[in-house]
Amino acid sequence: MRRRLRTSGRGHGWVQGRVQGRLSGRVYGYGLALALLLTACSGGGQAGPGATATPGASGDIVVASGRDVTGKGGIRQQLIDAWNAQQDREHSDVHARLVELPGSADQQRSQLLGALQSGSAQYDVVNLDVTWVPEFAAAHLIRPLPDALVGTDVIKSVASTARWGGKLYAVPFNSDVGLLYYRRDHLKQAHVQDTDLSKGITWRQLRDLIDAVEAPGRSRPKGYEKGWTTQLGPYEGRTVNGIEAFLSATDGVGLTDENGRYTATVQQLTDGIAELRARTQGAYTLGDAVRSDEGESLTDFADGRTAFLRHWPYAYRTLHQSLTDAQLGVAPLPGRAVLGGQNLALAGSSQQADKARELIRFLTSRESERCLLDAGFAATRESAYTADDVTCGVARTPGAASPSASPSGESADRMPRDDHGRPAYARTILLPALRRAVQRPRTPLYGAFTQTFATELGTLFSDDPPGDAELAAELDKELRKVLPG
């Protein structure tokens, strides 16, 4: 029996650690040469990544966050170390400390809500999923921030995730967007002449390519089973795929307005369900997709079971650790792609608000965003992708061994890069995808929405699924119960 990674319900960080470990072991990104330099600068006196000591020690700015997808000692920790080194040079007695929250994204949200509501953990800065900002703002758990912290350099679609009720409550830290990964080698074996899909394809064209791979009498790639896979398990992945289908079917018409009120019609829901059904029909979709999360779908694709995969930007680096550029391609997702990511917010209970705002400004600066991009994240600033004079500002310590090299002297970072050190696809594919991305419903009741939405859509993947109109009517009824309308 094929061994599968069980990651259901867990967040991207946990998934990245497990999958990356299977595909390549620890991956050191281009920008991660920062590690040795910053350890020397900070003297090694700060708490390490994943520190779980009681936050709020004197002089600490405590940053609460989920797991870093760039691994243990990843780029987030390194940027905090860089800020600490700057504080030392300025003879400040204030340092920042990263506390990584365990568990799935839902568990992290619950921990943050409980801690901020009770005051049991003295967090100063919280790293929030973009869908959580309205909830934390409406509950007055985070403070409004100066508008100047999010300037015109921040990608417009991404900047909109940081506001609620006409006020700025967070600053975009790293972003996310759905992308289409594909196996060039599978397409070449099917005698597809042009395997460059970077300009984008439609769902109809995707199915045509799958038909070519599965043409009668043609030898299929080793291990191949079905055309594509995605994340349809009973968690946020199902919501994301559903929203992408719904907004593609209704030309970007959302389910809620800017105030979080429910605005969809039964006909719009019917059209969205029909689109999701078409995308996930058994003739083209891997059967395991209905139970898969990010880690499982990534593994299935890397193992060659499918020719196409819907996934997030971090998969670009992870997949390139086991697949070559000749085997792997990436393209915009057909139709609408959902925006993800995390934003930094100032906790309402912070006793060091001025310094905390200063830290947020540093972590989201042009140079920091370039570091995040180089390490494999989707940066939130246009300049990270387009301004060649904006660099990570990392210089290797003289005489120090590069952490990006293996004992054999080979680079452990196999991610293709452009002439300026960015991920090769960043400027031409990732940035345009972020600009066009759509948001999930923005509401302080997002937790109730996503649970209802994913649960109701689950019947579409049952042994006896209802018709589109029947399911739409039931979904409409249940959403009206949990959202104001």
Salt bridges, closest charged atoms under 4 A:
ASP60 OD2 - ARG97 NE 2.79
ASP88 OD1 - HIS95 NE2 2.66
GLU135 OE1 - ARG109 NE 2.89
ASP147 OD1 - ARG163 NH1 3.37
ASP153 OD2 - ARG381 NH1 3.17
ASP176 OD2 - HIS12 ND1 3.33
ASP185 OD2 - ARG183 NH2 2.84
ASP185 OD1 - HIS186 ND1 3.58
ASP208 OD1 - ARG204 NH2 3.13
ASP211 OD2 - ARG204 NH2 3.99
GLU225 OE2 - ARG305 NE 2.70
GLU236 OE2 - ARG440 NH1 2.81
GLU244 OE2 - ARG310 NH2 2.85
ASP251 OD1 - ARG336 NH2 3.90
ASP257 OD2 - ARG261 NE 3.11
GLU275 OE2 - ARG279 NE 2.89
ASP288 OD2 - ARG4 NH1 3.44
ASP288 OD1 - ARG291 NH2 2.69
ASP288 OD2 - ARG305 NH1 2.99
GLU294 OE2 - HIS12 NE2 3.12
GLU296 OE2 - ARG6 NH1 2.75
ASP300 OD1 - ARG2 NH2 2.55
ASP300 OD1 - ARG4 NH1 3.01
ASP300 OD1 - ARG305 NH1 2.80
ASP303 OD2 - ARG2 NH1 3.12
ASP303 OD2 - ARG22 NH2 3.49
ASP325 OD1 - HIS320 NE2 3.43
ASP354 OD1 - ARG357 NH2 2.64
GLU358 OE2 - LYS355 NZ 3.33
ASP374 OD1 - ARG370 NE 2.79
GLU382 OE1 - ARG435 NH2 2.56
ASP388 OD2 - HIS420 NE2 3.12
ASP388 OD1 - ARG422 NH2 2.98
ASP388 OD1 - ARG427 NH1 3.85
ASP413 OD2 - ARG417 NH2 2.67
ASP418 OD2 - ARG422 NH1 3.64
ASP468 OD1 - ARG277 NH2 2.72
GLU474 OE1 - LYS477 NZ 3.43
ASP476 OD2 - ARG480 NE 3.08
GLU478 OE2 - LYS481 NZ 3.19
